[in-house]
Amino acid sequence: MIYLNKTICGAVLGAAVLAVSAINASAAIVCTGAVCWHTRDMYEYPPTAGVIVHPDDWRWGPTERFTWREHEGRGYWHGDRWMEW
């Protein structure tokens, strides 16, 4: 019986950890021109960057086309270059 209680407590604790990590895993989609990327943190981009920040569940329209790029850190895509500030 003690083994069953420990198993149940472990399962509940594991589910709680997964739930908390899912809540903190939010991201945003940032686009400039036809290039988009995910960002984990919300930054205030410089006005000259011309970026648009969308929620993570954003979907583009049927006639829109975007290129996805990934890059870690604080910055934005400007053409083919990653600009940090």
TAWO-V627021 format. One record per residue. N is the residue number from 1. RES is the residue in one small letter. NEAR is the number of other C-alpha atoms within 8 Angstrom. Layout:
[[N:RES:NEAR] [N:RES:NEAR]]
This chain:
[[1:m:4] [2:i:5] [3:y:6] [4:l:7] [5:n:8] [6:k:8] [7:t:8] [8:i:8] [9:c:8] [10:g:8] [11:a:8] [12:v:8] [13:l:8] [14:g:8] [15:a:8] [16:a:8] [17:v:8] [18:l:8] [19:a:8] [20:v:8] [21:s:8] [22:a:8] [23:i:7] [24:n:6] [25:a:7] [26:s:8] [27:a:10] [28:a:13] [29:i:13] [30:v:12] [31:c:12] [32:t:13] [33:g:6] [34:a:8] [35:v:11] [36:c:12] [37:w:11] [38:h:9] [39:t:10] [40:r:8] [41:d:6] [42:m:6] [43:y:5] [44:e:4] [45:y:7] [46:p:6] [47:p:6] [48:t:4] [49:a:9] [50:g:8] [51:v:11] [52:i:7] [53:v:8] [54:h:9] [55:p:8] [56:d:8] [57:d:4] [58:w:7] [59:r:4] [60:w:6] [61:g:5] [62:p:4] [63:t:4] [64:e:6] [65:r:6] [66:f:7] [67:t:7] [68:w:7] [69:r:7] [70:e:6] [71:h:6] [72:e:5] [73:g:4] [74:r:7] [75:g:9] [76:y:10] [77:w:10] [78:h:9] [79:g:4] [80:d:5] [81:r:6] [82:w:9] [83:m:8] [84:e:6] [85:w:4]]
